[in-house]
Amino acid sequence: MSQAYLVAAAKTVDGQGSLDSIQRYEEQLAELGIPLQELFIERLDSDWHAPEKPNHFRSGCGPIEALNHAHQLIADGAPAVAIRGEELIKSGYPRDQRLQLMAVYGDDYPLTQGYDDVAQQFIQNQNIDADQFRTIAAALFENYQRSYLSTLDAQNDVVDVSQATPAARWFELITPLFRGVDCANPLIDFNGVILLCNADTADALNIAQPQRVAVRGVGLGRLPEDGPSEIENIAHYTHMKLAYQRSCEQAQIDFSDRFMRGEALLDTYTCYPVVPMAFLLNSGLVSSVDKIPDFLKEYPITITGGMNLARAPWNNPALNGLICMYQQLTSGEISLGAVHGNGGLGYRQGVAILEREVG
């Protein structure tokens, strides 16, 4: 079986950035006569409840599911695979249409209500109260804010903390458990691509070893159904634990241990605090909910500031996470990273473990 490598990753956000590096490799593949298979992350205007078309992936877990499929395709002999996600939320839809399309569970049951219900069940399962939950949610946002400031600092000589501080109204509760800053901020135009290939194709493209990031493991966990009727099952997050364990077993890596030793990067899915809380518990990074605040003071759980500050293009946050993870693993000292995806109200879970080639 062939090893799958990420060899290029690029994105544009609101017209900033470039996909030129990907396009050059695609031109080289065409010149060399090497076939490229394409996988697509579905847009907001696709039918949420329709069956997924072949090679199309939906939900916030879709990019991890697409990566898993690409991994399998390359293991089975495909020389190259591209995963593409384009979402023009800012310019592609009138506001009313955008809000209507986002109401995937109906106008009477917004996503905020769904996640509030999941969180209420999670609170009950963990034997904590709403005040404890909100305290941890605040600690999570502070963790994202530090990562976001660090990202800005790497891009600019002078960073104003106000750049990572939303207006006061975003700190007000919009449900009993969530503030505006606890939810994803999706209002961007995003276009992203990652290119994967086997070693022979990477050699043909003259890609240096340090620019090759191996897909060490991809774990998926999925419940049969999503939606309000499944909240009790979702909030146990046993399928999240299964996804994490599968990724570690496939990679033959104790990721939590490596992360705690400062040897790995993590990009957790951060829309609504219940999701990263559940991830920290089910990955074994913390042993109980009350240990989360102290953990968050020491360890960044996103590489960009998460979906709340770095913003979230509907089904593409984990694709953005994979792109940013590739860029950090190929430009920094740390060679190991994990990216988490969460679909729907949480019925789909995925974890990908990536490692830069050394040598």
Residue pairs with C-beta under 8 A, 6 or more apart in sequence:
1 75
1 76
2 74
2 75
2 77
2 198
2 199
2 200
3 74
3 198
3 199
3 214
3 215
4 70
4 71
4 74
4 75
4 81
4 196
4 197
4 198
4 214
4 215
5 196
5 197
5 198
5 199
5 202
5 207
5 212
5 213
5 214
5 215
5 357
6 194
6 195
6 196
6 212
6 213
6 214
6 215
6 322
6 326
6 354
7 25
7 195
7 196
7 197
7 202
7 205
7 207
7 211
7 212
7 213
8 21
8 22
8 25
8 193
8 194
8 195
8 207
8 211
8 326
9 22
9 192
9 193
9 194
9 195
9 322
9 323
9 326
9 327
10 17
10 18
10 19
10 20
10 21
10 22
10 192
10 193
10 323
11 17
11 19
11 190
11 191
11 192
11 193
11 320
11 323
12 18
12 19
12 189
12 190
12 191
12 192
13 188
13 189
13 190
13 311
14 90
14 188
14 189
15 189
19 191
19 193
22 82
22 193
22 195
25 195
25 205
26 36
26 82
26 195
28 204
28 205
29 35
29 36
29 80
29 201
29 205
30 36
32 204
34 79
34 80
34 201
34 204
35 78
35 79
35 80
36 79
36 80
36 81
36 82
37 55
37 70
37 73
37 78
37 80
37 81
37 82
38 55
38 81
38 82
38 83
38 84
39 55
39 56
39 57
39 66
39 69
39 70
39 81
39 82
39 83
39 84
40 55
40 56
40 57
40 66
40 83
40 84
40 85
41 56
41 57
41 58
41 62
41 63
41 66
41 83
41 84
41 85
41 87
41 315
41 316
41 319
42 52
42 56
42 57
42 58
42 62
42 315
43 86
43 87
43 314
43 315
44 87
44 89
44 92
44 93
44 98
44 101
44 102
44 314
44 315
45 92
45 93
45 101
46 56
46 58
48 58
48 104
49 104
52 58
55 69
57 63
57 65
57 66
57 69
57 315
58 315
58 343
59 315
59 343
59 344
59 348
60 269
60 271
60 315
60 317
60 318
60 341
60 342
60 343
60 344
60 348
61 220
61 318
61 341
61 342
61 343
61 348
61 349
61 350
62 315
62 318
62 341
62 343
63 83
63 85
63 315
63 316
63 317
63 318
63 319
63 321
63 322
63 341
64 218
64 220
64 318
64 339
64 340
64 341
64 350
64 351
64 352
65 220
65 341
65 348
65 350
66 83
66 319
67 83
67 194
67 196
67 215
67 218
67 322
67 350
67 352
68 218
68 220
68 350
68 352
70 81
70 83
70 196
70 215
71 196
71 215
71 218
73 81
74 81
74 196
74 197
74 198
78 198
79 197
79 198
79 200
79 201
80 195
80 196
80 197
80 198
80 201
81 195
81 196
81 197
82 193
82 194
82 195
82 196
83 193
83 194
83 196
83 319
83 322
84 192
84 193
85 190
85 191
85 192
85 193
85 313
85 315
85 316
85 319
86 190
86 191
86 192
87 189
87 190
87 191
87 313
87 314
87 315
87 316
88 189
88 190
89 98
89 186
89 187
89 188
89 189
89 190
89 313
89 314
90 187
90 188
90 189
91 189
92 189
93 101
100 107
102 111
102 314
103 109
103 110
103 111
104 111
104 344
105 111
105 114
105 227
105 228
105 345
109 228
111 345
112 174
112 175
112 178
112 183
113 175
114 227
114 228
114 231
114 345
115 175
115 178
115 271
115 272
115 274
115 345
116 175
116 176
116 177
116 178
117 228
117 231
118 231
118 234
118 235
118 272
118 274
118 345
118 346
119 133
119 177
119 178
119 235
119 272
119 273
119 274
120 177
121 231
121 232
121 234
121 235
122 133
122 235
122 237
122 274
122 277
122 278
123 129
123 130
123 132
123 133
125 235
125 236
126 289
128 289
128 290
130 176
130 177
132 289
132 290
133 177
133 273
133 274
133 277
134 177
135 293
136 273
136 277
136 289
136 292
136 293
137 177
137 178
137 179
137 182
137 273
139 292
139 293
139 296
139 297
140 182
140 270
140 273
140 276
140 277
140 292
140 296
140 301
141 181
141 182
141 308
142 296
143 296
143 300
143 301
143 302
144 270
144 301
144 302
144 305
144 306
144 308
144 309
145 164
145 165
145 305
145 309
146 300
147 300
147 301
147 302
147 303
147 304
147 305
147 306
148 164
148 304
148 305
148 306
148 309
148 310
149 159
149 161
149 163
149 164
149 305
150 300
151 303
151 304
151 305
151 310
152 159
152 163
152 164
153 159
164 305
164 309
166 180
166 181
166 309
169 180
170 179
170 180
170 181
171 179
171 180
171 181
172 179
172 180
173 179
174 180
174 183
178 272
178 273
181 308
182 272
182 273
182 308
183 271
183 272
183 308
184 270
184 271
184 272
184 307
184 308
184 311
184 312
184 317
185 307
185 308
185 309
185 311
185 312
186 307
186 311
186 312
186 313
186 314
187 311
188 311
188 313
189 313
190 313
190 316
190 320
192 316
192 319
192 320
192 323
194 319
194 322
194 323
194 326
196 215
197 205
199 212
202 212
209 357
209 358
209 359
210 330
210 356
210 357
210 358
210 359
211 330
212 356
212 357
213 326
213 329
213 330
213 354
213 355
213 356
213 357
214 354
214 355
214 356
214 357
215 352
215 353
215 354
216 250
216 251
216 252
216 253
216 353
216 354
216 355
217 246
217 247
217 248
217 249
217 250
217 251
217 252
217 253
217 351
217 352
217 353
218 246
218 247
218 250
218 350
218 351
218 352
218 353
219 242
219 243
219 244
219 245
219 246
219 247
219 248
219 249
219 250
219 350
219 351
220 243
220 246
220 348
220 349
220 350
221 238
221 239
221 240
221 241
221 242
221 243
221 246
221 348
221 349
221 350
222 239
222 347
222 348
222 349
223 230
223 233
223 234
223 239
223 347
223 348
225 347
226 234
226 343
226 344
226 345
226 347
226 348
227 344
227 345
228 345
230 345
230 347
231 345
233 347
234 345
234 346
234 347
235 274
235 346
237 278
237 281
237 282
237 346
237 349
239 347
239 349
240 278
240 279
240 282
240 342
240 346
240 349
241 282
241 283
242 349
243 349
243 350
243 351
244 255
244 279
244 282
244 283
244 349
244 351
246 351
247 255
247 338
247 351
247 352
247 353
248 254
248 255
248 353
250 353
251 353
251 355
253 336
253 353
253 355
255 264
255 283
255 336
255 338
255 353
256 283
256 284
256 285
258 264
258 336
259 265
259 266
259 285
259 299
259 338
260 285
260 299
263 334
263 336
264 334
264 336
264 337
264 338
265 303
265 325
265 328
265 329
265 334
265 336
265 337
265 338
266 299
266 300
266 301
266 302
266 303
266 337
266 338
266 340
267 301
267 302
267 303
267 304
267 321
267 324
267 325
267 337
267 338
267 339
267 340
268 275
268 276
268 279
268 280
268 301
268 302
268 306
268 340
269 275
269 276
269 279
269 307
269 317
269 318
269 321
269 340
269 341
269 342
270 276
270 301
270 302
270 306
270 307
270 308
271 307
271 308
271 312
271 317
271 342
274 346
275 342
275 346
276 301
277 289
277 292
278 346
279 285
279 301
279 340
280 286
280 292
280 295
280 301
281 288
281 289
285 295
285 299
286 292
286 295
302 310
303 321
303 324
303 325
303 328
303 337
304 310
304 320
304 321
304 324
307 317
310 320
312 320
313 320
317 341
318 339
318 340
318 341
318 350
321 339
321 340
321 341
322 339
322 352
322 354
325 337
325 339
325 354
326 354
328 334
328 337
329 335
329 336
329 337
329 354
329 355
329 356
330 356
335 355
335 356
335 358
336 353
336 354
336 355
336 356
337 353
337 354
337 355
338 351
338 352
338 353
338 354
339 351
339 352
339 354
340 349
340 350
340 351
341 348
341 349
341 350
341 351
341 352
342 348
342 349
343 349
343 350
